[in-house]
Amino acid sequence: YRLTFDLPEEPLPGRDYMFRLGVIDDESWVWVNDHFAGELTIKTNPVDHWSADRSYRIPAKALKRRGNVLTVLCNDLHLKGGILGKPVLQSPAVRPLYADLPRPVDDPYRYYRW
Protein backbone atom coordinates (compact mmCIF):
# COMPACT_ATOMS: atom_id res chain seq x y z
CA TYR A 1 0.00 0.00 0.00
CA ARG A 2 1.23 3.52 -0.72
CA LEU A 3 -0.11 6.87 0.47
CA THR A 4 1.16 10.38 -0.35
CA PHE A 5 0.61 13.08 2.29
CA ASP A 6 1.65 16.61 3.28
CA LEU A 7 2.61 17.84 6.74
CA PRO A 8 0.24 20.18 8.58
CA GLU A 9 0.81 23.89 8.01
CA GLU A 10 2.03 24.45 11.58
CA PRO A 11 4.32 21.51 12.41
CA LEU A 12 6.37 21.60 15.57
CA PRO A 13 9.90 22.36 14.35
CA GLY A 14 12.44 19.63 14.97
CA ARG A 15 9.98 17.30 16.70
CA ASP A 16 9.68 13.63 15.81
CA TYR A 17 6.28 12.37 14.69
CA MET A 18 4.40 9.16 15.43
CA PHE A 19 2.72 7.13 12.72
CA ARG A 20 -0.14 5.12 14.16
CA LEU A 21 -1.30 2.51 11.67
CA GLY A 22 -3.55 0.48 13.94
CA VAL A 23 -3.88 -3.25 13.38
CA ILE A 24 -2.43 -4.89 10.27
CA ASP A 25 -3.24 -8.54 9.67
CA ASP A 26 -0.71 -10.39 9.59
CA GLU A 27 2.84 -9.15 8.98
CA SER A 28 3.97 -5.63 7.98
CA TRP A 29 7.02 -3.59 6.99
CA VAL A 30 6.77 0.22 6.95
CA TRP A 31 8.76 2.95 5.16
CA VAL A 32 8.33 6.73 5.13
CA ASN A 33 10.20 8.51 2.31
CA ASP A 34 12.53 5.50 1.91
CA HIS A 35 13.29 5.64 5.68
CA PHE A 36 12.63 2.17 7.15
CA ALA A 37 10.32 2.76 10.12
CA GLY A 38 10.00 -0.83 11.32
CA GLU A 39 8.44 -4.23 10.98
CA LEU A 40 6.14 -6.49 12.91
CA THR A 41 6.24 -10.12 11.83
CA ILE A 42 5.76 -13.60 13.20
CA LYS A 43 9.51 -13.63 14.00
CA THR A 44 9.55 -10.28 15.85
CA ASN A 45 6.23 -10.76 17.68
CA PRO A 46 5.08 -14.42 17.55
CA VAL A 47 2.34 -14.05 20.17
CA ASP A 48 -0.01 -11.55 18.48
CA HIS A 49 1.55 -10.33 15.22
CA TRP A 50 -1.87 -10.38 13.52
CA SER A 51 -3.59 -8.12 16.09
CA ALA A 52 -0.86 -5.86 17.47
CA ASP A 53 -1.16 -2.09 17.11
CA ARG A 54 1.48 -0.58 14.83
CA SER A 55 3.07 2.71 15.93
CA TYR A 56 6.36 4.02 14.59
CA ARG A 57 8.45 7.06 15.55
CA ILE A 58 9.49 9.01 12.45
CA PRO A 59 12.37 11.50 12.81
CA ALA A 60 11.47 15.04 11.74
CA LYS A 61 14.45 15.07 9.35
CA ALA A 62 12.92 12.12 7.42
CA LEU A 63 9.80 14.16 6.56
CA LYS A 64 9.25 16.87 3.95
CA ARG A 65 6.71 19.69 3.95
CA ARG A 66 4.97 18.27 0.85
CA GLY A 67 4.99 14.98 -1.02
CA ASN A 68 5.80 12.47 1.74
CA VAL A 69 5.23 8.82 0.87
CA LEU A 70 4.07 6.18 3.36
CA THR A 71 4.67 2.64 2.10
CA VAL A 72 3.32 -0.44 3.91
CA LEU A 73 4.14 -3.95 2.74
CA CYS A 74 1.70 -6.53 4.13
CA ASN A 75 2.03 -10.30 4.12
CA ASP A 76 -1.09 -12.33 4.86
CA LEU A 77 -0.32 -15.70 6.45
CA HIS A 78 -3.82 -17.04 7.09
CA LEU A 79 -7.36 -16.23 5.89
CA LYS A 80 -8.10 -12.54 5.20
CA GLY A 81 -5.52 -9.81 5.86
CA GLY A 82 -4.53 -6.23 5.22
CA ILE A 83 -4.62 -2.85 6.90
CA LEU A 84 -7.53 -2.73 9.34
CA GLY A 85 -6.83 0.72 10.79
CA LYS A 86 -6.53 4.23 9.38
CA PRO A 87 -3.03 5.78 9.22
CA VAL A 88 -2.68 8.80 11.51
CA LEU A 89 0.33 11.10 11.76
CA GLN A 90 0.71 12.87 15.07
CA SER A 91 3.34 14.67 17.06
CA PRO A 92 4.29 12.81 20.25
CA ALA A 93 4.02 16.09 22.17
CA VAL A 94 0.36 16.48 21.21
CA ARG A 95 -2.02 14.14 22.97
CA PRO A 96 -5.67 14.39 21.97
CA LEU A 97 -8.18 14.91 24.76
CA TYR A 98 -10.84 12.75 23.15
CA ALA A 99 -10.80 9.53 21.14
CA ASP A 100 -11.29 10.16 17.44
CA LEU A 101 -13.01 6.84 16.90
CA PRO A 102 -15.25 5.13 19.46
CA ARG A 103 -14.16 1.67 20.47
CA PRO A 104 -16.52 -1.16 21.46
CA VAL A 105 -14.69 -1.50 24.81
CA ASP A 106 -15.24 2.20 25.56
CA ASP A 107 -18.30 1.60 27.74
CA PRO A 108 -19.04 4.51 30.12
CA TYR A 109 -20.93 2.13 32.44
CA ARG A 110 -18.10 -0.41 32.78
CA TYR A 111 -17.32 0.74 36.33
CA TYR A 112 -20.89 1.39 37.41
CA ARG A 113 -23.22 -1.60 36.95
CA TRP A 114 -26.55 -0.30 38.25
C-alpha positions in Angstrom: 0.0 0.0 0.0 1.2 3.5 -0.7 -0.1 6.9 0.5 1.2 10.4 -0.3 0.6 13.1 2.3 1.7 16.6 3.3 2.6 17.8 6.7 0.2 20.2 8.6 0.8 23.9 8.0 2.0 24.5 11.6 4.3 21.5 12.4 6.4 21.6 15.6 9.9 22.4 14.3 12.4 19.6 15.0 10.0 17.3 16.7 9.7 13.6 15.8 6.3 12.4 14.7 4.4 9.2 15.4 2.7 7.1 12.7 -0.1 5.1 14.2 -1.3 2.5 11.7 -3.6 0.5 13.9 -3.9 -3.3 13.4 -2.4 -4.9 10.3 -3.2 -8.5 9.7 -0.7 -10.4 9.6 2.8 -9.1 9.0 4.0 -5.6 8.0 7.0 -3.6 7.0 6.8 0.2 7.0 8.8 3.0 5.2 8.3 6.7 5.1 10.2 8.5 2.3 12.5 5.5 1.9 13.3 5.6 5.7 12.6 2.2 7.1 10.3 2.8 10.1 10.0 -0.8 11.3 8.4 -4.2 11.0 6.1 -6.5 12.9 6.2 -10.1 11.8 5.8 -13.6 13.2 9.5 -13.6 14.0 9.6 -10.3 15.8 6.2 -10.8 17.7 5.1 -14.4 17.6 2.3 -14.0 20.2 0.0 -11.6 18.5 1.6 -10.3 15.2 -1.9 -10.4 13.5 -3.6 -8.1 16.1 -0.9 -5.9 17.5 -1.2 -2.1 17.1 1.5 -0.6 14.8 3.1 2.7 15.9 6.4 4.0 14.6 8.4 7.1 15.5 9.5 9.0 12.5 12.4 11.5 12.8 11.5 15.0 11.7 14.4 15.1 9.4 12.9 12.1 7.4 9.8 14.2 6.6 9.2 16.9 4.0 6.7 19.7 4.0 5.0 18.3 0.9 5.0 15.0 -1.0 5.8 12.5 1.7 5.2 8.8 0.9 4.1 6.2 3.4 4.7 2.6 2.1 3.3 -0.4 3.9 4.1 -4.0 2.7 1.7 -6.5 4.1 2.0 -10.3 4.1 -1.1 -12.3 4.9 -0.3 -15.7 6.4 -3.8 -17.0 7.1 -7.4 -16.2 5.9 -8.1 -12.5 5.2 -5.5 -9.8 5.9 -4.5 -6.2 5.2 -4.6 -2.8 6.9 -7.5 -2.7 9.3 -6.8 0.7 10.8 -6.5 4.2 9.4 -3.0 5.8 9.2 -2.7 8.8 11.5 0.3 11.1 11.8 0.7 12.9 15.1 3.3 14.7 17.1 4.3 12.8 20.3 4.0 16.1 22.2 0.4 16.5 21.2 -2.0 14.1 23.0 -5.7 14.4 22.0 -8.2 14.9 24.8 -10.8 12.7 23.1 -10.8 9.5 21.1 -11.3 10.2 17.4 -13.0 6.8 16.9 -15.3 5.1 19.5 -14.2 1.7 20.5 -16.5 -1.2 21.5 -14.7 -1.5 24.8 -15.2 2.2 25.6 -18.3 1.6 27.7 -19.0 4.5 30.1 -20.9 2.1 32.4 -18.1 -0.4 32.8 -17.3 0.7 36.3 -20.9 1.4 37.4 -23.2 -1.6 37.0 -26.5 -0.3 38.2 
